Amino acid sequence: MEEVTEATPVNLASEVRLPSLAVLPFANIGSDPEQDYFADGMAVEIITALTRISGLFVIARNSSFVYKGQAVDIRQVGRELGVGYVLEGSVRRGGDRLRITGQLVDAVSGAHLWADRFEGDLGDVFALQDRVAERVVAAIEPTLQLAEIERHRQGRPERLDAGDLLLRASALEHEFTADSMAAALRCLEQALAIEPGYAPAMAAAAYCHAQRHFQGWAPPSGAVCAEALRLAKRAVELAPNDAQVLWMAAFAVWNMAGEGRERARELFGRSLLLNPHSAMALTLAGWIEIVCGNQGTGREMLARAQRLNPRDPRSWLLSGAMAIAAVVDEDFARAASWAEKALVQNRRFAVALRVLAVALVKLGQPERARQVVQELLAIEPELTISGFLARIPMPVEAMARTYAKALGVAGLPQ
């Protein structure tokens, strides 16, 4: 990703329709001059890590650091650097510990979008810088996406280009209903009609097809699977170094590819090499490793995702993955707990409903399990055990048998 190397008021990001961000030098709140080096290093580490986020335009250090030591108006900084968002922070020493704060501000409105505080020992300042940088980046990625969606909603341009349509599709995908997913796909089809080689829209369309597939919101169709896989393959060809394109394509390949699913794990691996701080990529990759029987690897990925972004607005996906891990371990009380946690955030999440039904049967609560199956059938009226097992990848045979038997007890038709 290219960076701006001069402090000019030209917003180069607007030419490529990317959200743009500047990281200001962190303020040294204290009299220790050595802390100044740490504060500067902290900002540089965050800039470096942010450049790994695909779809984000990051202003270079030598442009944002012209504000070092100055009291600034964030909106003025936004105008002067031509950015939509500014990250600022501070470092304070207390004995042998450092306290680092960071906050993300909308440079147009001045609204605070995110803030957090981190503490650590002075023993290894470089490890502390790394840890704070990865946490900040993991939290900023979804925060910026939601902020861009909201900004687009408020602006509502009369004529939509491909980037506008991708944002609109993202907003609809976040609603996570059958109708919103179908509408998101229509937006993405329009985006690709305007710009046929737009890899992010291709990957997002493949991802939407996969979500509709595992939710049961689209009738089984070989043509749909083929189209999702075509979009995923082409998106990867066009944007082989775009981490988000790769994990979206990976999820589509895993759900739609039949015998070719090992390719999905390769794509997840490449995505995480490019951006190891993506909580979403870690969550989905960890989920798949667990389903494949690689519990240790999968749990490490999920634990890292949770550690990086404990307040992720889509943490219901992680809770669902943890519920599946508990089923593999035959710890059904914990499976039910994680599934219920996911459903508090998203009651339409079929993965969590299926886990909860299985867990309740195993815990000797078949009546409650039958109620959950009724919720499943409200989401997918034609759902059957055989149809579910044919559609959802479940490489571990023991897990497939557990689901089949328990869902049958819970009243799901064969």
TAVENUR-V814958 format. One record per residue. N is the residue number from 1. RES is the residue in three letters. PSI is psi in whole degrees, -180 to 180 (999 if undefined). Layout:
[[N | RES | PSI] [N | RES | PSI]]
This chain:
[[1 | MET | 129] [2 | GLU | 153] [3 | GLU | 154] [4 | VAL | 134] [5 | THR | -2] [6 | GLU | 147] [7 | ALA | 85] [8 | THR | 158] [9 | PRO | 5] [10 | VAL | 124] [11 | ASN | 88] [12 | LEU | -27] [13 | ALA | -31] [14 | SER | -27] [15 | GLU | -25] [16 | VAL | 14] [17 | ARG | 38] [18 | LEU | 143] [19 | PRO | 141] [20 | SER | 145] [21 | LEU | 142] [22 | ALA | 138] [23 | VAL | 115] [24 | LEU | 154] [25 | PRO | 135] [26 | PHE | 140] [27 | ALA | 136] [28 | ASN | 104] [29 | ILE | 89] [30 | GLY | 175] [31 | SER | -3] [32 | ASP | 113] [33 | PRO | -26] [34 | GLU | -27] [35 | GLN | -26] [36 | ASP | -41] [37 | TYR | -40] [38 | PHE | -45] [39 | ALA | -45] [40 | ASP | -43] [41 | GLY | -34] [42 | MET | -46] [43 | ALA | -40] [44 | VAL | -42] [45 | GLU | -41] [46 | ILE | -41] [47 | ILE | -46] [48 | THR | -44] [49 | ALA | -37] [50 | LEU | -31] [51 | THR | -13] [52 | ARG | -11] [53 | ILE | 117] [54 | SER | 144] [55 | GLY | 17] [56 | LEU | 132] [57 | PHE | 117] [58 | VAL | 126] [59 | ILE | 140] [60 | ALA | 160] [61 | ARG | -44] [62 | ASN | -12] [63 | SER | -47] [64 | SER | -25] [65 | PHE | -2] [66 | VAL | -15] [67 | TYR | 6] [68 | LYS | 131] [69 | GLY | 4] [70 | GLN | 147] [71 | ALA | 120] [72 | VAL | 155] [73 | ASP | 118] [74 | ILE | -38] [75 | ARG | -34] [76 | GLN | -41] [77 | VAL | -44] [78 | GLY | -43] [79 | ARG | -43] [80 | GLU | -36] [81 | LEU | -9] [82 | GLY | 40] [83 | VAL | 157] [84 | GLY | -19] [85 | TYR | 150] [86 | VAL | 134] [87 | LEU | 127] [88 | GLU | 163] [89 | GLY | -179] [90 | SER | 160] [91 | VAL | 132] [92 | ARG | 135] [93 | ARG | 138] [94 | GLY | 99] [95 | GLY | -123] [96 | ASP | 18] [97 | ARG | 153] [98 | LEU | 141] [99 | ARG | 123] [100 | ILE | 131] [101 | THR | 152] [102 | GLY | 147] [103 | GLN | 141] [104 | LEU | 128] [105 | VAL | 138] [106 | ASP | 116] [107 | ALA | -10] [108 | VAL | -50] [109 | SER | -21] [110 | GLY | 4] [111 | ALA | 142] [112 | HIS | 125] [113 | LEU | -29] [114 | TRP | 146] [115 | ALA | 149] [116 | ASP | 167] [117 | ARG | 141] [118 | PHE | 146] [119 | GLU | 151] [120 | GLY | 166] [121 | ASP | 156] [122 | LEU | -5] [123 | GLY | -42] [124 | ASP | 89] [125 | VAL | -30] [126 | PHE | -41] [127 | ALA | -37] [128 | LEU | -43] [129 | GLN | -45] [130 | ASP | -45] [131 | ARG | -44] [132 | VAL | -43] [133 | ALA | -45] [134 | GLU | -35] [135 | ARG | -42] [136 | VAL | -47] [137 | VAL | -43] [138 | ALA | -34] [139 | ALA | -35] [140 | ILE | -36] [141 | GLU | -55] [142 | PRO | -30] [143 | THR | -44] [144 | LEU | -39] [145 | GLN | -46] [146 | LEU | -38] [147 | ALA | -41] [148 | GLU | -38] [149 | ILE | -45] [150 | GLU | -40] [151 | ARG | -40] [152 | HIS | -41] [153 | ARG | -42] [154 | GLN | -35] [155 | GLY | -41] [156 | ARG | 69] [157 | PRO | 145] [158 | GLU | -39] [159 | ARG | 121] [160 | LEU | 129] [161 | ASP | -176] [162 | ALA | -38] [163 | GLY | -41] [164 | ASP | -42] [165 | LEU | -35] [166 | LEU | -41] [167 | LEU | -42] [168 | ARG | -41] [169 | ALA | -39] [170 | SER | -42] [171 | ALA | -43] [172 | LEU | -39] [173 | GLU | -36] [174 | HIS | -27] [175 | GLU | -30] [176 | PHE | 56] [177 | THR | 165] [178 | ALA | -44] [179 | ASP | -42] [180 | SER | -36] [181 | MET | -41] [182 | ALA | -40] [183 | ALA | -38] [184 | ALA | -43] [185 | LEU | -38] [186 | ARG | -41] [187 | CYS | -43] [188 | LEU | -34] [189 | GLU | -40] [190 | GLN | -41] [191 | ALA | -41] [192 | LEU | -24] [193 | ALA | -36] [194 | ILE | -43] [195 | GLU | 86] [196 | PRO | -24] [197 | GLY | 24] [198 | TYR | 94] [199 | ALA | -43] [200 | PRO | -36] [201 | ALA | -37] [202 | MET | -48] [203 | ALA | -41] [204 | ALA | -38] [205 | ALA | -43] [206 | ALA | -41] [207 | TYR | -42] [208 | CYS | -43] [209 | HIS | -42] [210 | ALA | -40] [211 | GLN | -44] [212 | ARG | -35] [213 | HIS | -51] [214 | PHE | -20] [215 | GLN | -16] [216 | GLY | 24] [217 | TRP | 3] [218 | ALA | 135] [219 | PRO | 145] [220 | PRO | 130] [221 | SER | 125] [222 | GLY | -33] [223 | ALA | -40] [224 | VAL | -44] [225 | CYS | -44] [226 | ALA | -40] [227 | GLU | -42] [228 | ALA | -43] [229 | LEU | -36] [230 | ARG | -46] [231 | LEU | -43] [232 | ALA | -46] [233 | LYS | -45] [234 | ARG | -38] [235 | ALA | -43] [236 | VAL | -38] [237 | GLU | -40] [238 | LEU | -30] [239 | ALA | 66] [240 | PRO | -12] [241 | ASN | 19] [242 | ASP | 109] [243 | ALA | -40] [244 | GLN | -41] [245 | VAL | -42] [246 | LEU | -44] [247 | TRP | -32] [248 | MET | -44] [249 | ALA | -40] [250 | ALA | -43] [251 | PHE | -39] [252 | ALA | -44] [253 | VAL | -42] [254 | TRP | -43] [255 | ASN | -26] [256 | MET | -7] [257 | ALA | -3] [258 | GLY | -115] [259 | GLU | -11] [260 | GLY | 29] [261 | ARG | -18] [262 | GLU | -28] [263 | ARG | -34] [264 | ALA | -42] [265 | ARG | -35] [266 | GLU | -43] [267 | LEU | -40] [268 | PHE | -42] [269 | GLY | -43] [270 | ARG | -41] [271 | SER | -43] [272 | LEU | -24] [273 | LEU | -39] [274 | LEU | -41] [275 | ASN | 88] [276 | PRO | -3] [277 | HIS | 10] [278 | SER | 110] [279 | ALA | -35] [280 | MET | -46] [281 | ALA | -42] [282 | LEU | -41] [283 | THR | -51] [284 | LEU | -39] [285 | ALA | -40] [286 | GLY | -41] [287 | TRP | -48] [288 | ILE | -39] [289 | GLU | -41] [290 | ILE | -45] [291 | VAL | -31] [292 | CYS | -4] [293 | GLY | 4] [294 | ASN | 72] [295 | GLN | -45] [296 | GLY | -50] [297 | THR | -45] [298 | GLY | -44] [299 | ARG | -38] [300 | GLU | -42] [301 | MET | -44] [302 | LEU | -40] [303 | ALA | -40] [304 | ARG | -41] [305 | ALA | -43] [306 | GLN | -38] [307 | ARG | -39] [308 | LEU | -40] [309 | ASN | 77] [310 | PRO | -16] [311 | ARG | 29] [312 | ASP | 127] [313 | PRO | -15] [314 | ARG | 35] [315 | SER | -7] [316 | TRP | -28] [317 | LEU | -43] [318 | LEU | -42] [319 | SER | -39] [320 | GLY | -40] [321 | ALA | -40] [322 | MET | -35] [323 | ALA | -41] [324 | ILE | -41] [325 | ALA | -39] [326 | ALA | -34] [327 | VAL | -44] [328 | VAL | -37] [329 | ASP | -5] [330 | GLU | 31] [331 | ASP | 82] [332 | PHE | -26] [333 | ALA | -43] [334 | ARG | -34] [335 | ALA | -45] [336 | ALA | -40] [337 | SER | -47] [338 | TRP | -40] [339 | ALA | -42] [340 | GLU | -35] [341 | LYS | -43] [342 | ALA | -40] [343 | LEU | -24] [344 | VAL | -37] [345 | GLN | -33] [346 | ASN | 97] [347 | ARG | -13] [348 | ARG | 3] [349 | PHE | 102] [350 | ALA | -34] [351 | VAL | -47] [352 | ALA | -36] [353 | LEU | -41] [354 | ARG | -45] [355 | VAL | -43] [356 | LEU | -43] [357 | ALA | -45] [358 | VAL | -46] [359 | ALA | -41] [360 | LEU | -39] [361 | VAL | -46] [362 | LYS | -25] [363 | LEU | 8] [364 | GLY | 31] [365 | GLN | 63] [366 | PRO | -31] [367 | GLU | -44] [368 | ARG | -38] [369 | ALA | -39] [370 | ARG | -36] [371 | GLN | -39] [372 | VAL | -40] [373 | VAL | -35] [374 | GLN | -37] [375 | GLU | -41] [376 | LEU | -43] [377 | LEU | -24] [378 | ALA | -33] [379 | ILE | -42] [380 | GLU | 88] [381 | PRO | -28] [382 | GLU | 11] [383 | LEU | 133] [384 | THR | 164] [385 | ILE | -46] [386 | SER | -40] [387 | GLY | -40] [388 | PHE | -48] [389 | LEU | -28] [390 | ALA | -28] [391 | ARG | -38] [392 | ILE | 125] [393 | PRO | 125] [394 | MET | 78] [395 | PRO | -28] [396 | VAL | 113] [397 | GLU | -37] [398 | ALA | -37] [399 | MET | -42] [400 | ALA | -41] [401 | ARG | -40] [402 | THR | -47] [403 | TYR | -48] [404 | ALA | -47] [405 | LYS | -47] [406 | ALA | -41] [407 | LEU | -32] [408 | GLY | -44] [409 | VAL | -35] [410 | ALA | -2] [411 | GLY | 9] [412 | LEU | 130] [413 | PRO | 149] [414 | GLN | 999]]
